[in-house]
């Protein structure tokens, strides 16, 4: 069965195309302006047709927190699909380690649940091996250095369901934890970290090539006896092979800072993320996370004492609007940073409209309102 998508606004890898995307089963077979045989057509003329969005970092949405198990993962992921996210990494904050393990089990089950409409690429564990100094909205009661007796059994049992793990490199003795992740096919990411340059060099040697929400709980230049030491921010800017994700909700980072980051790193090294909490997509004005309360005001989640941000209420379409309407980016470049880049970071066969790629596709109007979505070739929205 060959499905054809027709549009005059296809965001192909070679630029905006008026033509067709052909899907054979779950795979894109052609992106062209040529008429080819097909069995079924979806006419999306007038709408942008794009690769499906990939969110590497989100804690939930529509009232569902991904730490709460299988049903929450299914329902929260299906909610984010309505905003264009066809692939998601459910993110778990620092908690009691048994609870984090239970959350991973729930994610593993959700990945096989027939009610799931999008792709769950695996869990993103954001903790507990973080920095208490750079805790942000994380609960310091659960933050510890890496504990081998914890993480080895978890990865042995559920490594197939863990896609990435955020940790603080300065607390990883000899890079043992980072090396273990890399050897087991899990993407290590430096985040909630007070690391200095030497810590980051060791992490990079052990396989770390990603920074969790750059400028949010990441160290910068400090002085030691007058001498300046580079932090995570400067390391990310200096090394071209490091990827960085940014919370592009227009609140965590002002548009001018987003432009500066992309100017230095380039669109091929930046991934847009929501870092959304369960209250995304709801009318809630307050909420509770793991051991702390937060409020929602000014379009962002804040700790109850307003001392720091706790997370976002953004969805993927909000990120595209922020980049194009507030930060002045071209639509194709904005889409690239939430499709092709995260796919490359995670080694996914997605993120580009090209033959051989998974047929994860979304369509949207001028204001990035999602009107259709295909996941692995199946129309689900």
C-alpha positions as CSV (number, residue, x, y, z in Angstrom):
1,X,0.0,0.0,0.0
2,X,1.5,3.3,-1.2
3,X,0.2,6.4,0.5
4,X,0.8,9.8,-1.1
5,X,0.9,13.2,0.7
6,X,0.3,16.1,-1.6
7,X,1.4,19.7,-0.6
8,X,2.8,22.8,-2.1
9,X,4.8,23.4,1.1
10,X,6.9,20.3,1.8
11,X,9.9,21.0,4.0
12,X,12.3,18.6,2.2
13,X,16.0,18.2,2.9
14,X,16.6,20.3,-0.3
15,X,14.3,23.2,0.5
16,X,10.6,24.0,0.2
17,X,9.0,21.7,-2.4
18,X,5.7,21.6,-4.2
19,X,5.0,18.0,-4.8
20,X,4.5,14.7,-3.0
21,X,5.8,12.5,-0.2
22,X,5.3,8.8,-1.0
23,X,5.1,6.3,1.9
24,X,5.5,2.6,1.5
25,X,4.4,0.9,4.7
26,X,6.3,2.7,7.5
27,X,9.0,4.2,5.4
28,X,9.3,7.2,3.1
29,X,9.9,5.9,-0.5
30,X,10.1,9.2,-2.4
31,X,10.0,13.0,-2.0
32,X,9.5,14.5,-5.4
33,X,7.5,16.7,-7.7
34,X,6.9,13.7,-10.0
35,X,3.7,11.7,-10.3
36,X,4.3,8.1,-9.1
37,X,1.9,5.2,-8.6
38,X,0.0,5.3,-5.3
39,X,-3.0,3.7,-3.6
40,X,-4.3,6.5,-1.3
41,X,-3.8,10.2,-1.2
42,X,-3.9,12.8,1.6
43,X,-4.2,16.3,0.0
44,X,-2.6,18.8,2.4
45,X,-2.2,21.6,-0.1
46,X,-1.8,24.9,1.7
47,X,-0.2,23.3,4.8
48,X,3.4,22.9,5.6
49,X,4.5,19.2,5.6
50,X,7.4,18.5,7.9
51,X,9.2,15.7,9.6
52,X,7.5,14.9,12.9
53,X,8.9,16.8,15.9
54,X,11.2,15.0,18.3
55,X,11.2,16.2,21.9
56,X,14.2,14.9,23.8
57,X,13.2,16.3,27.2
58,X,9.7,16.5,28.6
59,X,8.3,15.5,32.0
60,X,4.6,15.3,30.9
61,X,1.6,17.2,29.8
62,X,-2.2,17.4,29.9
63,X,-2.1,16.6,33.7
64,X,0.0,13.5,33.3
65,X,3.5,13.1,34.8
66,X,5.7,10.6,33.2
67,X,7.1,9.3,36.5
68,X,3.6,7.9,37.3
69,X,3.8,4.9,35.0
70,X,2.5,3.4,31.8
71,X,-0.9,5.1,31.5
72,X,0.6,8.5,32.2
73,X,3.3,7.9,29.5
74,X,0.7,6.9,27.0
75,X,-1.7,9.7,27.7
76,X,0.9,12.4,28.0
77,X,2.6,11.3,24.8
78,X,-0.6,11.2,22.9
79,X,-1.3,14.8,24.1
80,X,2.1,16.0,22.8
81,X,1.3,14.3,19.5
82,X,-1.5,16.8,19.0
83,X,1.2,19.5,19.1
84,X,3.4,17.8,16.5
85,X,5.6,15.6,18.7
86,X,5.8,12.2,16.9
87,X,8.8,11.0,18.9
88,X,9.2,11.6,22.6
89,X,11.7,10.8,25.4
90,X,9.6,10.7,28.7
91,X,11.8,12.4,31.3
92,X,12.1,11.4,34.9
93,X,13.5,13.8,37.5
94,X,15.6,12.8,40.5
95,X,13.6,10.8,43.0
96,X,14.1,7.9,45.3
97,X,15.9,5.4,43.1
98,X,13.3,2.6,43.4
99,X,10.7,5.1,42.2
100,X,12.8,6.0,39.2
101,X,13.3,2.3,38.4
102,X,9.5,1.8,38.6
103,X,9.1,4.8,36.2
104,X,11.5,3.1,33.7
105,X,9.4,-0.1,33.9
106,X,6.3,1.9,33.1
107,X,8.0,3.5,30.1
108,X,9.1,0.1,28.9
109,X,5.5,-1.1,29.0
110,X,4.2,2.0,27.4
111,X,6.5,1.5,24.4
112,X,4.5,-1.7,23.7
113,X,1.1,-0.4,24.6
114,X,-1.3,-0.4,21.6
115,X,-3.0,2.8,22.8
116,X,0.2,4.7,22.3
117,X,-0.1,6.7,19.1
118,X,3.4,8.2,18.9
119,X,7.0,6.9,19.2
120,X,8.5,6.6,22.7
121,X,12.2,6.3,22.0
122,X,13.0,5.4,25.6
123,X,13.3,7.1,29.0
124,X,15.4,10.1,29.7
125,X,16.7,9.9,33.3
126,X,17.4,13.4,34.6
127,X,19.1,12.4,37.8
128,X,19.7,11.4,40.5
129,X,23.4,11.9,39.8
130,X,23.4,15.6,39.6
131,X,24.9,18.7,41.3
132,X,23.2,20.0,44.4
133,X,24.7,23.4,43.6
134,X,23.0,23.4,40.2
135,X,19.8,21.7,41.2
136,X,17.3,24.1,39.8
137,X,13.9,22.5,40.2
138,X,15.4,19.1,41.2
139,X,14.9,17.9,44.8
140,X,18.3,17.9,46.5
141,X,17.2,15.2,48.9
142,X,17.6,12.6,46.1
143,X,20.7,13.9,44.5
144,X,23.8,11.7,44.9
145,X,27.0,10.8,43.1
146,X,26.7,7.8,40.7
147,X,26.0,4.6,42.7
148,X,27.2,1.6,40.7
149,X,25.1,-0.8,42.8
150,X,22.0,1.2,41.6
151,X,22.6,1.9,37.9
152,X,24.2,-1.4,36.8
153,X,21.2,-3.6,37.7
154,X,18.8,-1.0,36.2
155,X,20.6,-0.9,32.9
156,X,20.9,-4.7,32.8
157,X,17.2,-5.1,33.3
158,X,15.9,-2.1,31.3
159,X,18.7,-0.7,29.2
160,X,16.6,-1.2,26.1
161,X,14.1,1.3,27.5
162,X,16.6,4.0,28.6
163,X,17.6,6.3,25.8
164,X,19.6,9.0,27.6
165,X,20.8,9.9,31.1
166,X,21.6,13.4,32.4
167,X,24.3,13.6,35.0
168,X,26.9,15.9,36.6
169,X,30.4,15.0,35.2
170,X,32.3,16.5,38.2
171,X,30.8,13.8,40.4
172,X,31.7,10.9,38.1
173,X,35.0,9.6,39.4
174,X,37.3,8.7,36.4
175,X,34.3,8.9,34.1
176,X,33.2,5.4,35.1
177,X,29.4,6.2,34.9
178,X,29.6,8.0,31.5
179,X,31.7,5.2,30.0
180,X,29.2,2.6,31.2
181,X,26.3,4.5,29.6
182,X,28.2,4.8,26.3
183,X,29.1,1.1,26.3
184,X,25.5,0.2,26.8
185,X,24.1,2.4,24.0
186,X,22.7,5.1,26.3
187,X,23.4,8.8,25.5
188,X,25.1,10.6,28.3
189,X,24.3,14.2,28.8
190,X,25.9,16.8,31.1
191,X,23.3,18.7,33.0
192,X,22.5,20.2,36.4
193,X,26.2,20.4,36.6
194,X,28.8,22.7,38.1
195,X,31.6,21.0,36.1
196,X,34.8,22.9,35.1
197,X,36.6,22.5,31.8
198,X,38.7,19.6,32.9
199,X,35.6,17.7,34.1
200,X,34.0,18.2,30.7
201,X,37.1,17.0,28.8
202,X,37.1,13.8,30.8
203,X,33.3,13.4,30.1
204,X,33.9,14.0,26.4
205,X,36.6,11.4,26.3
206,X,34.2,8.9,27.8
207,X,31.5,9.6,25.3
208,X,29.5,12.6,26.5
209,X,28.6,14.9,23.5
210,X,25.4,16.5,24.7
211,X,24.5,19.3,27.2
212,X,21.2,19.3,28.9
213,X,19.2,22.6,28.6
214,X,22.2,24.9,28.0
215,X,22.2,28.0,30.2
216,X,19.7,26.3,32.6
217,X,21.7,24.9,35.6
218,X,25.0,24.7,33.7
219,X,28.2,26.2,35.1
220,X,30.1,29.2,33.6
221,X,33.5,30.8,34.2
222,X,34.7,30.8,37.8
223,X,38.0,31.9,39.4
224,X,40.5,29.9,41.4
225,X,43.1,32.0,43.0
226,X,42.4,34.6,40.4
227,X,42.8,32.3,37.4
228,X,39.6,31.8,35.3
229,X,38.3,28.3,34.8
230,X,35.9,27.5,31.9
231,X,32.6,25.9,32.8
232,X,30.0,23.9,30.9
233,X,28.8,26.9,28.9
234,X,32.2,27.8,27.6
235,X,33.0,24.1,26.8
236,X,29.9,23.9,24.7
237,X,30.7,27.0,22.8
238,X,34.4,26.0,22.3
239,X,33.9,22.4,21.1
240,X,32.1,22.1,17.7
241,X,31.2,18.4,18.2
242,X,29.2,19.0,21.3
243,X,25.4,19.2,20.9
244,X,23.3,21.4,23.2
245,X,19.6,21.3,23.8
246,X,17.8,24.6,24.7
247,X,14.4,25.3,26.3
248,X,13.1,27.5,23.5
249,X,9.9,28.5,25.1
250,X,10.8,32.2,25.1
251,X,10.9,32.3,28.9
252,X,13.9,30.2,30.0
253,X,16.0,31.9,27.3
254,X,15.2,35.3,25.8
255,X,15.1,35.5,22.0
256,X,18.4,37.4,21.9
257,X,20.2,34.7,23.8
258,X,18.7,32.0,21.5
259,X,20.1,33.9,18.6
260,X,23.5,34.1,20.2
261,X,23.6,30.4,21.0
262,X,22.7,29.4,17.5
263,X,25.1,32.0,16.0
264,X,28.0,30.3,17.9
265,X,26.9,26.7,17.7
266,X,25.0,26.6,14.4
267,X,21.7,25.0,13.6
268,X,23.3,21.5,13.3
269,X,24.3,21.4,16.9
270,X,21.2,22.7,18.7
271,X,18.1,20.7,19.6
272,X,14.9,22.4,20.8
273,X,13.2,20.9,23.8
274,X,10.1,21.8,25.9
275,X,11.2,20.5,29.3
276,X,7.4,20.7,29.9
277,X,5.9,19.6,33.2
278,X,2.6,17.8,33.6
279,X,0.7,21.1,33.7
280,X,1.5,21.8,30.0
281,X,-1.8,22.0,28.1
282,X,-3.9,22.6,31.3
283,X,-5.3,25.6,33.0
284,X,-3.5,24.9,36.2
285,X,-2.0,27.9,38.1
286,X,0.1,25.7,40.5
287,X,1.4,22.2,40.9
288,X,3.6,19.8,42.8
289,X,6.6,17.9,41.6
290,X,8.9,15.5,43.5
291,X,9.1,17.1,46.9
292,X,8.4,20.8,46.0
293,X,5.6,23.0,44.8
294,X,5.6,25.4,41.9
295,X,3.4,28.1,40.4
296,X,2.6,29.0,36.8
297,X,2.9,32.7,35.9
298,X,4.4,34.7,33.1
299,X,4.0,31.6,30.8
300,X,6.5,29.5,32.8
301,X,6.6,27.2,35.9
302,X,8.5,28.8,38.8
303,X,9.4,27.4,42.2
304,X,6.9,28.6,44.8
305,X,9.4,31.2,46.2
306,X,10.1,32.4,42.6
307,X,13.8,31.8,43.1
308,X,14.2,29.8,39.9
309,X,12.2,28.3,37.1
310,X,10.9,24.7,37.6
311,X,10.1,23.8,34.0
312,X,8.0,24.9,31.1
313,X,4.4,24.6,30.0
314,X,5.4,24.6,26.3
315,X,4.6,22.2,23.6
316,X,6.7,21.6,20.5
317,X,4.6,23.9,18.3
318,X,5.3,26.7,20.8
319,X,9.0,26.2,20.3
320,X,8.7,26.7,16.5
321,X,6.6,29.8,17.0
322,X,9.1,31.2,19.4
323,X,12.0,30.7,17.0
324,X,10.2,32.1,14.0
325,X,8.0,34.8,15.5
326,X,10.2,36.1,18.4
327,X,13.8,35.1,17.5
328,X,13.6,35.7,13.8
329,X,14.6,32.3,12.5
330,X,13.6,30.8,9.2
331,X,10.9,28.1,9.5
332,X,13.1,25.5,7.9
333,X,15.9,26.2,10.4
334,X,13.6,26.1,13.3
335,X,12.1,22.8,12.2
336,X,15.6,21.4,11.5
337,X,16.5,21.9,15.2
338,X,13.5,19.9,16.5
339,X,13.7,17.1,13.9
340,X,17.0,16.4,12.2
341,X,19.2,17.4,15.1
342,X,17.6,15.4,17.8
343,X,17.3,12.4,15.5
344,X,21.1,12.6,14.9
345,X,21.8,12.9,18.6
346,X,19.8,9.8,19.4
347,X,20.7,7.8,16.3
348,X,17.1,7.6,15.1
349,X,16.1,6.9,11.5
350,X,13.9,10.0,11.6
351,X,13.9,13.7,11.4
352,X,14.2,14.2,7.6
353,X,11.8,13.8,4.7
354,X,13.9,11.6,2.5
355,X,13.7,8.1,1.0
356,X,14.5,5.4,3.6
357,X,13.6,7.5,6.6
358,X,10.7,6.5,9.0
359,X,7.5,8.1,7.8
360,X,6.9,10.3,10.8
361,X,5.3,13.4,9.4
362,X,3.2,16.4,10.5
363,X,1.3,19.1,8.7
364,X,0.6,22.6,10.1
365,X,-0.7,26.0,9.1
366,X,1.1,29.4,9.1
367,X,0.8,29.6,12.9
368,X,2.1,26.1,13.5
369,X,-1.3,24.7,14.4
370,X,-1.1,20.9,13.8
371,X,-3.6,19.6,11.3
372,X,-2.4,16.1,10.6
373,X,0.2,13.6,11.8
374,X,1.6,10.3,10.5
375,X,3.6,8.0,12.8
376,X,5.5,5.2,11.0
377,X,3.3,5.8,8.0
378,X,0.0,5.5,9.8
379,X,-2.2,8.6,9.9
380,X,-2.9,9.1,13.6
381,X,-4.2,12.7,13.7
